[in-house]
């Protein structure tokens, strides 16, 4: 499993690609990399593509730690996550991750297409004074 990301300074968007089997520990490592990345501006938006993810391995204890890690990420300037989950596998993985969303002050919206994801990204970018928002695409 790999998690890689690329930051676009001009749009203040982190594009993250997840592939293979995902674990809470790997997500925690990804969060730590984002926390340490000094190039990220405050209020950045993360677009997470889960379409190549094949499995998600988690325990309750690991999810609790991940929720703490995610909260640290949010207090450091991360405001919005948009999840791209167009196939059944990626949607099921995202469903398994719903525990994490319950532990964070997130609003979740469901988008049905790439076009809808782009529309939501534009809306979110224009309304960054709103509470944290996670879009499941």
C-alpha positions in Angstrom: 0.0 0.0 0.0 1.1 3.5 -0.8 -0.1 6.9 0.2 1.5 9.7 -1.8 0.6 13.3 -2.1 1.4 16.4 -4.1 0.7 20.0 -3.0 -0.4 22.7 -5.4 0.5 26.0 -3.7 -1.5 28.1 -6.1 -4.8 26.3 -5.3 -3.8 25.3 -1.8 -4.9 21.8 -2.5 -3.2 18.6 -1.4 -3.9 15.8 -3.9 -3.5 12.4 -2.2 -3.5 9.0 -3.9 -4.1 5.8 -1.9 -3.4 2.4 -3.4 -3.4 -1.1 -2.2 -4.2 -2.3 1.4 -4.6 0.6 3.8 -3.8 0.5 7.5 -4.4 3.0 10.3 -0.7 3.2 11.0 -0.1 4.2 7.3 -2.7 6.9 7.6 -1.1 8.1 10.8 2.2 8.3 9.1 0.6 10.3 6.2 -0.9 12.7 8.8 2.5 13.1 10.4 4.1 13.9 7.0 1.4 16.6 6.4 2.0 18.0 9.9 5.7 18.3 9.2 5.3 19.8 5.7 6.2 23.4 6.1 5.1 24.3 2.5 1.4 23.7 3.3 -0.6 26.9 3.8 -3.3 27.1 6.5 -6.8 26.1 5.4 -5.6 23.7 2.7 -8.0 21.3 1.1 -7.1 17.7 0.7 -8.5 15.6 -2.2 -8.1 12.0 -1.4 -8.4 9.5 -4.2 -9.3 6.0 -2.8 -10.2 4.4 -6.1 -7.0 2.2 -6.1 -7.3 1.2 -2.5 -8.0 -2.6 -2.2 -8.6 -3.1 1.6 -8.6 -1.3 4.9 -7.2 -3.0 8.0 -8.1 -1.4 11.3 -8.7 -2.1 15.0 -10.7 -0.1 17.4 -7.6 1.0 19.3 -5.9 2.0 16.0 -8.9 4.0 14.9 -8.9 5.8 18.3 -5.3 6.8 17.8 -6.0 7.8 14.2 -8.8 10.1 15.4 -6.4 11.9 17.7 -3.9 12.2 14.9 -6.6 13.6 12.6 -7.6 16.1 15.2 -4.0 17.4 15.4 -4.0 17.7 11.7 -7.2 19.8 11.8 -5.8 22.1 14.4 -2.7 22.7 12.4 -4.5 24.2 9.4 -6.2 21.3 7.6 -9.8 22.3 7.0 -11.4 20.2 4.3 -11.1 16.7 2.9 -12.8 15.5 -0.3 -12.8 11.8 -0.8 -13.0 10.3 -4.3 -14.6 6.9 -4.0 -16.2 5.9 -7.3 -16.1 2.1 -7.1 -17.7 -0.3 -4.6 -14.4 -1.2 -2.9 -13.4 2.4 -2.3 -16.9 3.3 -1.0 -16.8 0.3 1.4 -13.4 1.3 2.7 -14.7 4.8 3.2 -17.7 3.4 5.1 -15.3 1.5 7.4 -13.5 4.8 8.1 -16.8 6.4 9.2 -15.8 5.9 12.8 -13.1 8.5 12.2 -15.6 11.0 10.9 -17.8 10.5 13.9 -14.9 11.5 16.2 -14.2 14.8 14.3 -16.4 17.9 13.6 -17.0 17.0 10.0 -19.9 17.5 7.7 -20.2 14.8 5.1 -21.6 15.3 1.6 -21.9 12.6 -1.1 -21.0 13.5 -4.7 -21.8 11.1 -7.6 -19.4 12.3 -10.3 -16.1 14.0 -11.0 -18.0 17.0 -12.1 -19.9 17.2 -8.9 -16.6 16.9 -7.0 -15.2 19.8 -9.0 -18.3 21.9 -8.2 -18.0 21.1 -4.5 -14.3 22.0 -4.5 -15.1 25.3 -6.1 -17.9 26.0 -3.5 -15.7 25.0 -0.6 -12.8 27.1 -1.9 -15.1 30.1 -1.9 -16.5 29.4 1.5 -13.5 28.6 3.7 -15.1 30.3 6.7 -17.5 27.4 7.1 -16.9 24.5 9.5 -14.7 21.6 8.4 -16.2 19.7 5.6 -15.6 16.2 4.2 -17.1 15.3 0.9 -17.4 11.7 -0.1 -17.3 11.7 -3.8 
